Amino acid sequence: MKAFRNMGLRSFLLSFAVFFSVCLLYYISSVLKTDGHYTYLLDDAYIHLAMAKNFAFYEVWGMTKYQFSSTSSSPLFTYLLSVLIKIFGNNDQIPLYFNMVFSIGILYGLSIYYAGVFKEVKNTVLAVLFTVFFIVLPLHLLSGMEHVFQIFLFVGNIFCLYRRYQNRLAIYGFYCSLLLMGLVRFESMFYFVILACMFAVVRKWRDAALVLGLGFIPIVAFCVFNHQMDGYFFPNSVVVKGTKLSFDSNIFQQLKVILLDNFLLNISFYKVGIFPILMTLIFIGRDLRTKNIGEVLKSNFLLIVFCLLMICHSMFADLKGLFRYEAYILTGFCMLLIPRMKDFFSGFNDYIKKEKLLSILIAANVLLLVYKGWVAHKVMKDGGKNIYEQQVQSARFLHEFYNTSRVVANDIGAVSYYTDIHLLDIAGLGSVETVPFNENKKKFGPEFENFLTQYCNEHQYDIAVVYEGWLQGHVPKNWRKAAVLKIAEKVTVARLEVSVYSIDEKNLEQLKQNIRKFAWNKNVTVTIEDER
């Protein structure tokens, strides 16, 4: 046991050195392009920070300190950030440090897990590094969001499930991780249901009941609270972006979206999920030759769970988010499939001769890893620069001239975190008032334009900082464009140009003057409307 732990520790240290060397290189590269201050790769990270700041200092669960808004899709992650802000102060680097700590936990957990499989350092390190780069963990760490924490919980959950008969603490670890998962990402509900069903199939009724109870109790408590506050059970982001299935006149169209658009005809599913599922089917097919159904289910228990989880996730969630939404599933597949193919690591030449089909699928996954690395390279290299030049510059401008003003926006993270504005979010994430116009991927029409005109007039909104294209030709007629802010390259931002409007025409010239006064980053091209 001591030798095993020493091997796991040595594997961890080597994996740690390689992984954090890569992260450090991209961190330095990013900081050199953002005036010496690290900027996250996506504006979404600042959504969590804004809510955490407001909850820590003003006890308001919202994007602004003035009112409740259920914007965070990861309530537990946001809450933990608020605790850290309360303790250490308002530091925008806290999510980065948080992710560093849990990335270390992931590396250590994987090292101990794979050390038990390979019994040697070299192959253990290879397995750990394949897993973390296959799920693009450096990208998730540097993005400053909740996905690292989610992956950590799944690593712990699988590790403890396999150790539950060897160590009593592992049982508590398994159930504690379930208790936390649901409020880190709501997609965990799929895992709870599928896992409980599998336990029921193998007649482990107590385990099935505990999985459902511990998984769903925190979610139900949050949903009840959320419904009391704004009339929706789930956060705005889940309501707006999630796939719905309601038994009304649109059910056939909804089924078409779920089964065809999101699953069978979804290119992302075939890029992300098909290879692990095919590998699982091969192993199940082989087991069926020598085992009965009950034995097959037990020997492939979690592989079946994760195959069904991938399918459910594809149908009802998202696979198009810079590899972050499916990372927890792919982590599970790696932890379950790599031990089944350990001979590939120890006897490569013999394995590819003996296992041609599996070797082809392994090669496909390696190519997929290379593709992900290529995409992630661009994001980690220039994503922070993108956000710094567009969202952070907009936030700095608002902080200087309109810090407590009423502002309409669409990318709401940085502009909310770095200011004390009153916010109306046209995308519906930060404002429950606009959720009905964004559900089910609705397109804006005259109804939304009329709402925007009336709401902004009644509540005396001052300016709008939005992507004009997102309004889909329905810019309120009383809005007056003051300027366009353009950056050179689109990496993680949605559009190159942000338009700044004066909602009250009387303030148009003052807005233009403020735009001229502000010290914009040199990479932002500012075009004042009357100077075009």
C-alpha positions as CSV (number, residue, x, y, z in Angstrom):
1,M,0.0,0.0,0.0
2,K,2.8,2.4,0.8
3,A,4.6,1.6,-2.5
4,F,1.3,2.2,-4.3
5,R,0.8,5.6,-2.7
6,N,4.4,6.6,-3.4
7,M,3.9,5.7,-7.0
8,G,0.7,7.7,-7.1
9,L,2.5,10.7,-5.5
10,R,5.4,10.5,-8.0
11,S,2.9,10.3,-10.9
12,F,1.0,13.3,-9.5
13,L,4.2,15.4,-9.2
14,L,5.2,14.7,-12.8
15,S,1.7,15.3,-14.1
16,F,1.5,18.5,-12.0
17,A,4.8,19.8,-13.5
18,V,3.6,19.2,-17.1
19,F,0.1,20.5,-16.7
20,F,0.9,23.7,-14.8
21,S,3.8,24.4,-17.1
22,V,1.3,24.5,-20.0
23,C,-1.1,26.7,-18.0
24,L,1.6,29.1,-16.9
25,L,2.8,29.6,-20.5
26,Y,-0.7,30.5,-21.6
27,Y,-1.3,32.7,-18.5
28,I,1.9,34.7,-19.2
29,S,1.0,35.0,-22.9
30,S,-2.5,36.3,-22.0
31,V,-1.2,38.8,-19.4
32,L,1.2,40.3,-21.8
33,K,-1.7,41.3,-24.0
34,T,-4.0,42.7,-21.3
35,D,-1.9,45.4,-19.8
36,G,-0.4,43.1,-17.1
37,H,-3.7,42.0,-15.5
38,Y,-5.1,38.6,-16.2
39,T,-8.5,38.7,-18.0
40,Y,-10.7,35.6,-18.2
41,L,-11.3,33.9,-21.6
42,L,-15.1,34.4,-21.5
43,D,-17.3,37.1,-20.1
44,D,-19.3,34.4,-18.3
45,A,-16.7,34.3,-15.6
46,Y,-17.5,37.8,-14.6
47,I,-21.2,36.9,-14.2
48,H,-20.2,34.6,-11.3
49,L,-18.0,37.3,-9.9
50,A,-20.6,40.0,-10.1
51,M,-23.2,37.9,-8.3
52,A,-20.6,36.7,-5.7
53,K,-19.6,40.3,-5.1
54,N,-23.2,41.5,-4.6
55,F,-24.0,38.6,-2.3
56,A,-20.9,39.0,-0.2
57,F,-21.2,42.8,0.3
58,Y,-24.9,43.5,-0.1
59,E,-26.6,40.1,0.5
60,V,-28.3,40.4,-2.8
61,W,-28.3,37.3,-5.1
62,G,-28.2,39.2,-8.4
63,M,-26.2,40.8,-11.2
64,T,-26.6,44.2,-9.5
65,K,-26.8,45.2,-5.8
66,Y,-30.3,46.6,-6.4
67,Q,-32.4,43.5,-7.0
68,F,-32.6,39.7,-7.2
69,S,-31.7,38.0,-10.5
70,S,-31.2,34.3,-10.9
71,T,-28.4,34.5,-13.4
72,S,-25.8,32.0,-12.2
73,S,-26.2,28.5,-13.7
74,S,-23.9,27.2,-10.9
75,P,-25.3,28.5,-7.5
76,L,-22.9,26.6,-5.3
77,F,-19.8,27.8,-7.3
78,T,-21.1,31.4,-7.1
79,Y,-21.8,31.1,-3.4
80,L,-18.3,29.7,-2.7
81,L,-16.8,32.7,-4.6
82,S,-18.9,35.0,-2.4
83,V,-17.5,33.4,0.7
84,L,-14.0,33.8,-0.6
85,I,-14.7,37.5,-1.5
86,K,-16.1,38.0,2.0
87,I,-12.9,36.6,3.5
88,F,-10.2,37.9,1.2
89,G,-11.8,41.0,-0.4
90,N,-13.0,41.8,-3.9
91,N,-10.3,40.3,-6.1
92,D,-11.2,39.3,-9.6
93,Q,-8.4,36.6,-9.6
94,I,-10.2,34.5,-7.0
95,P,-11.9,32.2,-9.5
96,L,-8.5,31.5,-11.1
97,Y,-7.0,30.5,-7.7
98,F,-10.1,28.5,-6.9
99,N,-9.7,26.5,-10.2
100,M,-6.0,26.0,-9.5
101,V,-6.7,24.3,-6.2
102,F,-9.3,22.0,-7.7
103,S,-7.2,21.3,-10.7
104,I,-4.5,20.0,-8.3
105,G,-7.2,17.9,-6.7
106,I,-8.2,16.4,-10.1
107,L,-4.6,15.6,-10.9
108,Y,-4.0,14.0,-7.6
109,G,-7.3,12.0,-7.7
110,L,-6.5,10.8,-11.3
111,S,-2.9,9.9,-10.3
112,I,-4.0,7.7,-7.4
113,Y,-6.8,6.1,-9.5
114,Y,-4.6,5.2,-12.5
115,A,-1.7,4.1,-10.2
116,G,-4.0,1.4,-9.0
117,V,-4.5,0.3,-12.6
118,F,-1.0,0.5,-14.1
119,K,1.2,-0.1,-11.1
120,E,4.0,2.0,-12.7
121,V,4.7,5.7,-13.0
122,K,5.2,6.1,-16.7
123,N,1.9,4.7,-17.8
124,T,0.1,6.4,-14.9
125,V,1.4,9.8,-16.0
126,L,0.4,9.1,-19.6
127,A,-3.1,8.2,-18.6
128,V,-3.4,11.3,-16.3
129,L,-2.1,13.7,-19.0
130,F,-4.3,12.1,-21.7
131,T,-7.3,12.6,-19.5
132,V,-6.7,16.2,-18.6
133,F,-5.7,17.3,-22.1
134,F,-8.5,15.3,-23.7
135,I,-11.0,17.3,-21.6
136,V,-9.0,20.5,-22.2
137,L,-8.6,21.1,-18.5
138,P,-6.1,24.0,-19.0
139,L,-8.8,25.9,-20.9
140,H,-11.3,25.3,-18.1
141,L,-8.8,26.4,-15.4
142,L,-8.0,29.7,-17.2
143,S,-11.7,30.4,-18.0
144,G,-12.4,30.9,-14.3
145,M,-15.7,29.1,-14.3
146,E,-17.4,26.2,-12.5
147,H,-16.4,23.3,-14.8
148,V,-13.2,22.5,-13.0
149,F,-15.1,22.1,-9.7
150,Q,-17.7,19.9,-11.6
151,I,-14.9,17.7,-13.0
152,F,-13.3,17.4,-9.5
153,L,-16.6,16.2,-8.1
154,F,-17.1,13.6,-10.8
155,V,-13.5,12.3,-10.4
156,G,-14.1,11.9,-6.7
157,N,-17.5,10.3,-7.3
158,I,-16.1,7.6,-9.6
159,F,-13.1,7.1,-7.5
160,C,-15.1,6.6,-4.3
161,L,-17.7,4.4,-6.1
162,Y,-14.9,1.9,-7.0
163,R,-13.4,2.1,-3.6
164,R,-16.6,1.8,-1.6
165,Y,-16.0,-1.8,-0.6
166,Q,-12.3,-1.2,0.4
167,N,-12.7,2.0,2.5
168,R,-15.7,3.1,4.5
169,L,-14.8,6.8,3.9
170,A,-15.2,6.2,0.2
171,I,-18.9,5.6,0.7
172,Y,-19.3,9.0,2.4
173,G,-17.2,10.6,-0.4
174,F,-19.5,9.1,-3.0
175,Y,-22.7,10.4,-1.5
176,C,-21.2,13.8,-0.5
177,S,-20.2,14.4,-4.1
178,L,-23.7,13.6,-5.2
179,L,-25.0,16.1,-2.7
180,L,-22.9,18.9,-4.2
181,M,-23.1,18.1,-7.9
182,G,-26.6,19.3,-8.6
183,L,-26.0,22.9,-7.5
184,V,-22.7,23.1,-9.4
185,R,-24.3,22.2,-12.8
186,F,-27.9,21.3,-13.3
187,E,-27.0,18.7,-16.0
188,S,-26.1,16.5,-13.0
189,M,-29.8,15.7,-12.8
190,F,-29.4,13.4,-15.8
191,Y,-26.6,11.6,-13.9
192,F,-28.7,11.1,-10.8
193,V,-31.7,9.7,-12.7
194,I,-29.6,7.3,-14.9
195,L,-27.4,6.2,-12.0
196,A,-30.5,5.5,-9.8
197,C,-32.2,3.6,-12.6
198,M,-29.1,1.4,-13.1
199,F,-28.9,0.7,-9.4
200,A,-32.6,-0.3,-9.5
201,V,-31.9,-2.6,-12.5
202,V,-29.3,-4.4,-10.5
203,R,-31.6,-4.5,-7.5
204,K,-29.7,-2.1,-5.3
205,W,-32.8,-0.2,-4.1
206,R,-31.2,1.6,-1.2
207,D,-28.5,3.0,-3.4
208,A,-31.0,4.1,-6.0
209,A,-33.1,5.9,-3.3
210,L,-30.0,7.6,-1.8
211,V,-28.8,8.8,-5.2
212,L,-32.1,10.4,-6.0
213,G,-32.6,11.8,-2.5
214,L,-29.2,13.3,-2.0
215,G,-28.9,14.5,-5.6
216,F,-32.3,16.1,-5.9
217,I,-32.9,17.5,-2.4
218,P,-30.6,20.5,-2.8
219,I,-31.9,21.1,-6.3
220,V,-35.5,21.1,-5.2
221,A,-34.7,23.4,-2.3
222,F,-33.1,25.9,-4.7
223,C,-35.9,25.6,-7.2
224,V,-38.5,26.4,-4.5
225,F,-36.5,29.4,-3.4
226,N,-36.0,30.6,-7.0
227,H,-39.7,30.2,-7.9
228,Q,-40.7,32.3,-4.9
229,M,-38.3,35.1,-6.0
230,D,-38.9,35.4,-9.7
231,G,-41.6,32.8,-10.8
232,Y,-39.2,30.4,-12.5
233,F,-37.9,27.2,-10.9
234,F,-34.5,27.3,-12.6
235,P,-31.9,30.1,-13.2
236,N,-32.6,32.4,-16.1
237,S,-29.7,30.9,-18.1
238,V,-31.2,27.4,-17.8
239,V,-34.7,28.7,-18.7
240,V,-33.4,30.6,-21.8
241,K,-30.8,28.1,-23.1
242,G,-32.3,24.8,-22.0
243,T,-34.3,22.5,-24.3
244,K,-38.0,22.2,-23.2
245,L,-40.4,19.4,-23.5
246,S,-44.0,20.5,-22.8
247,F,-47.0,18.4,-23.7
248,D,-48.9,21.0,-25.8
249,S,-49.6,21.7,-29.5
250,N,-45.8,22.1,-30.1
251,I,-44.8,18.7,-28.8
252,F,-43.9,17.3,-32.3
253,Q,-41.7,20.2,-33.1
254,Q,-40.1,19.9,-29.7
255,L,-39.5,16.1,-30.2
256,K,-38.0,16.9,-33.6
257,V,-35.5,19.4,-32.0
258,I,-34.6,16.9,-29.2
259,L,-34.3,13.8,-31.2
260,L,-33.0,15.1,-34.5
261,D,-31.5,18.5,-34.2
262,N,-29.9,18.0,-30.8
263,F,-29.0,14.3,-31.1
264,L,-29.1,12.3,-34.3
265,L,-28.3,15.2,-36.7
266,N,-26.0,17.0,-34.2
267,I,-22.4,17.1,-35.6
268,S,-21.1,17.9,-32.1
269,F,-22.5,14.7,-30.7
270,Y,-20.5,12.7,-33.3
271,K,-17.4,14.6,-32.6
272,V,-17.7,14.4,-28.8
273,G,-19.6,11.3,-27.9
274,I,-19.6,8.7,-30.6
275,F,-16.2,7.2,-30.1
276,P,-16.5,6.4,-26.3
277,I,-20.0,5.0,-26.9
278,L,-18.7,2.7,-29.7
279,M,-15.8,1.5,-27.5
280,T,-18.4,0.7,-24.8
281,L,-20.5,-1.2,-27.2
282,I,-17.5,-3.3,-28.2
283,F,-16.8,-4.2,-24.6
284,I,-20.4,-5.0,-23.9
285,G,-20.7,-7.1,-27.0
286,R,-17.7,-9.2,-26.0
287,D,-19.1,-9.7,-22.5
288,L,-22.4,-10.9,-23.8
289,R,-20.6,-13.9,-25.4
290,T,-19.5,-15.2,-22.0
291,K,-21.7,-13.6,-19.4
292,N,-25.4,-13.4,-18.6
293,I,-27.3,-10.0,-18.8
294,G,-26.9,-9.4,-15.0
295,E,-23.2,-10.0,-15.1
296,V,-22.8,-7.7,-18.1
297,L,-24.7,-4.9,-16.4
298,K,-22.6,-5.2,-13.3
299,S,-19.2,-5.3,-15.2
300,N,-20.2,-2.4,-17.4
301,F,-22.3,-0.5,-14.9
302,L,-20.8,3.0,-15.1
303,L,-19.9,2.7,-18.8
304,I,-23.6,2.2,-19.5
305,V,-24.5,5.1,-17.2
306,F,-22.1,7.5,-19.0
307,C,-23.3,6.4,-22.5
308,L,-26.8,7.2,-21.5
309,L,-25.6,10.4,-19.9
310,M,-23.9,11.5,-23.1
311,I,-27.1,10.9,-25.1
312,C,-29.3,12.7,-22.6
313,H,-26.9,15.6,-22.4
314,S,-26.8,15.9,-26.1
315,M,-30.7,16.0,-26.3
316,F,-31.4,18.4,-23.5
317,A,-28.2,20.4,-22.8
318,D,-25.4,21.8,-24.9
319,L,-22.3,20.5,-26.6
320,K,-21.2,23.8,-28.2
321,G,-19.4,25.7,-25.4
322,L,-15.6,25.5,-26.0
323,F,-15.6,21.9,-24.7
324,R,-16.7,22.8,-21.2
325,Y,-20.2,21.4,-21.0
326,E,-19.3,17.8,-21.9
327,A,-16.0,17.8,-20.0
328,Y,-17.4,16.0,-16.9
329,I,-18.8,13.2,-19.1
330,L,-15.5,12.7,-21.0
331,T,-13.7,12.6,-17.7
332,G,-15.9,9.7,-16.7
333,F,-15.3,7.9,-20.0
334,C,-11.5,8.3,-19.6
335,M,-11.6,6.9,-16.1
336,L,-13.7,3.9,-17.2
337,L,-12.2,3.1,-20.6
338,I,-8.5,3.5,-20.0
339,P,-8.4,0.7,-17.4
340,R,-10.1,-1.6,-20.0
341,M,-7.4,-0.7,-22.5
342,K,-4.3,-0.7,-20.2
343,D,-2.5,-3.2,-22.5
344,F,-2.4,-0.4,-25.1
345,F,0.0,1.5,-22.8
346,S,2.2,-1.5,-21.8
347,G,2.3,-3.3,-25.1
348,F,1.5,-0.9,-27.9
349,N,2.7,-2.9,-30.9
350,D,1.0,-6.1,-29.8
351,Y,-2.2,-4.3,-28.9
352,I,-2.7,-2.6,-32.3
353,K,-2.2,-6.0,-34.1
354,K,-4.6,-7.8,-31.8
355,E,-7.2,-5.0,-31.3
356,K,-7.5,-3.3,-34.7
357,L,-11.0,-1.9,-34.3
358,L,-10.3,-0.5,-30.8
359,S,-7.0,0.9,-32.0
360,I,-8.8,2.8,-34.8
361,L,-11.1,4.3,-32.2
362,I,-8.2,5.1,-29.9
363,A,-6.5,6.9,-32.9
364,A,-9.7,8.8,-33.5
365,N,-9.7,10.0,-30.0
366,V,-6.1,11.0,-30.2
367,L,-6.9,13.0,-33.3
368,L,-9.8,14.6,-31.5
369,L,-7.4,15.5,-28.6
370,V,-5.2,17.2,-31.2
371,Y,-8.1,19.1,-32.7
372,K,-9.3,20.3,-29.3
373,G,-5.8,21.4,-28.4
374,W,-5.6,23.4,-31.7
375,V,-8.9,25.1,-30.9
376,A,-8.1,25.7,-27.3
377,H,-4.7,27.1,-28.2
378,K,-6.3,30.0,-30.0
379,V,-8.8,30.6,-27.2
380,M,-6.2,30.5,-24.4
381,K,-3.8,32.7,-26.4
382,D,-6.2,35.4,-27.5
383,G,-9.5,34.9,-25.6
384,G,-8.5,37.0,-22.7
385,K,-7.3,39.8,-25.1
386,N,-10.7,39.6,-26.8
387,I,-12.6,40.1,-23.5
388,Y,-10.2,42.8,-22.3
389,E,-10.6,44.8,-25.5
390,Q,-14.4,44.6,-25.7
391,Q,-16.2,43.8,-22.4
392,V,-13.6,45.1,-19.9
393,Q,-13.1,48.3,-21.9
394,S,-16.9,48.9,-22.0
395,A,-17.0,48.2,-18.2
396,R,-14.1,50.7,-17.6
397,F,-15.9,53.3,-19.7
398,L,-19.2,52.8,-17.7
399,H,-17.4,52.9,-14.4
400,E,-15.8,56.2,-15.2
401,F,-18.9,58.0,-16.6
402,Y,-22.0,56.0,-15.9
403,N,-21.2,54.0,-12.8
404,T,-24.6,54.1,-11.2
405,S,-26.6,54.8,-14.4
406,R,-29.3,52.6,-15.9
407,V,-27.8,50.6,-18.7
408,V,-29.1,48.2,-21.3
409,A,-26.6,45.5,-22.3
410,N,-26.3,42.0,-23.6
411,D,-22.8,40.7,-22.5
412,I,-23.4,41.5,-18.8
413,G,-20.5,40.0,-16.9
414,A,-17.7,42.5,-16.8
415,V,-20.0,45.6,-17.1
416,S,-21.8,44.4,-14.0
417,Y,-18.8,43.3,-12.0
418,Y,-16.7,46.4,-12.5
419,T,-19.5,48.9,-12.0
420,D,-22.6,49.6,-9.9
421,I,-25.0,50.1,-12.8
422,H,-28.7,49.3,-12.9
423,L,-29.0,46.6,-15.6
424,L,-31.5,45.5,-18.2
425,D,-30.2,42.5,-20.1
426,I,-31.7,42.0,-23.5
427,A,-30.5,38.3,-23.6
428,G,-32.6,37.5,-20.5
429,L,-29.8,36.1,-18.3
430,G,-29.7,39.1,-15.9
431,S,-33.2,40.4,-16.2
432,V,-36.3,38.3,-15.7
433,E,-38.4,40.8,-17.6
434,T,-36.8,39.8,-20.9
435,V,-36.8,36.0,-20.3
436,P,-40.1,35.5,-22.2
437,F,-38.6,37.1,-25.3
438,N,-35.6,34.7,-25.2
439,E,-37.1,31.3,-24.4
440,N,-37.1,28.5,-26.9
441,K,-34.6,30.4,-29.1
442,K,-37.2,33.0,-30.0
443,K,-36.3,35.8,-32.4
444,F,-36.9,39.4,-31.5
445,G,-39.9,41.0,-33.2
446,P,-41.9,44.2,-33.0
447,E,-43.3,43.1,-29.6
448,F,-39.9,43.1,-28.1
449,E,-39.1,46.5,-29.7
450,N,-42.2,47.9,-28.1
451,F,-41.4,46.4,-24.7
452,L,-37.9,47.8,-24.9
453,T,-39.1,51.2,-25.8
454,Q,-41.7,51.4,-23.1
455,Y,-39.7,49.8,-20.3
456,C,-36.6,52.0,-20.9
457,N,-38.8,55.1,-21.0
458,E,-40.8,54.2,-17.8
459,H,-37.6,53.3,-15.9
460,Q,-35.5,56.2,-17.3
461,Y,-32.7,54.1,-18.7
462,D,-29.7,56.2,-19.9
463,I,-27.6,54.3,-22.4
464,A,-27.3,51.0,-24.2
465,V,-24.1,49.0,-24.9
466,V,-25.2,46.2,-27.1
467,Y,-24.5,44.2,-30.2
468,E,-26.7,45.9,-32.7
469,G,-27.1,42.6,-34.6
470,W,-28.6,40.9,-31.6
471,L,-31.6,43.3,-31.7
472,Q,-32.3,41.8,-35.2
473,G,-33.4,45.1,-36.7
474,H,-35.6,46.1,-33.8
475,V,-33.6,48.9,-32.2
476,P,-36.1,51.2,-30.5
477,K,-36.7,54.2,-32.7
478,N,-36.1,56.7,-29.9
479,W,-32.5,55.4,-29.3
480,R,-29.7,57.4,-30.9
481,K,-26.5,55.7,-31.8
482,A,-23.5,57.6,-30.4
483,A,-20.6,55.3,-31.4
484,V,-19.3,52.0,-32.6
485,L,-16.5,50.2,-30.8
486,K,-14.7,47.7,-33.0
487,I,-11.9,45.2,-32.3
488,A,-9.8,43.4,-34.9
489,E,-10.4,39.8,-34.2
490,K,-13.3,37.6,-33.0
491,V,-12.1,34.7,-30.7
492,T,-14.4,34.4,-27.7
493,V,-16.6,37.5,-28.2
494,A,-19.9,37.1,-30.2
495,R,-19.3,40.1,-32.6
496,L,-16.5,42.5,-33.5
497,E,-18.6,45.6,-33.0
498,V,-20.4,47.0,-30.0
499,S,-22.8,49.9,-30.5
500,V,-23.3,52.6,-27.9
501,Y,-26.7,54.3,-27.8
502,S,-28.2,57.2,-25.9
503,I,-31.7,56.2,-24.9
504,D,-32.5,59.8,-23.9
505,E,-31.8,61.9,-27.0
506,K,-31.0,64.9,-24.8
507,N,-27.9,63.2,-23.5
508,L,-26.6,62.2,-26.9
509,E,-23.9,64.9,-27.2
510,Q,-22.7,64.4,-23.7
511,L,-22.4,60.6,-24.4
512,K,-20.3,61.3,-27.5
513,Q,-18.1,63.7,-25.5
514,N,-17.5,61.1,-22.8
515,I,-16.6,58.5,-25.4
516,R,-14.1,60.9,-26.9
517,K,-12.6,61.7,-23.4
518,F,-12.2,58.0,-22.4
519,A,-8.7,56.4,-22.8
520,W,-9.7,53.4,-24.9
521,N,-7.3,50.6,-25.4
522,K,-5.1,51.1,-28.5
523,N,-6.7,48.0,-30.2
524,V,-10.2,49.4,-30.0
525,T,-11.3,51.4,-33.0
526,V,-13.8,54.0,-31.8
527,T,-16.1,55.6,-34.5
528,I,-18.3,58.4,-33.3
529,E,-21.6,58.3,-35.3
530,D,-21.5,61.8,-36.8
531,E,-17.8,61.3,-37.7
532,R,-18.4,58.4,-40.0
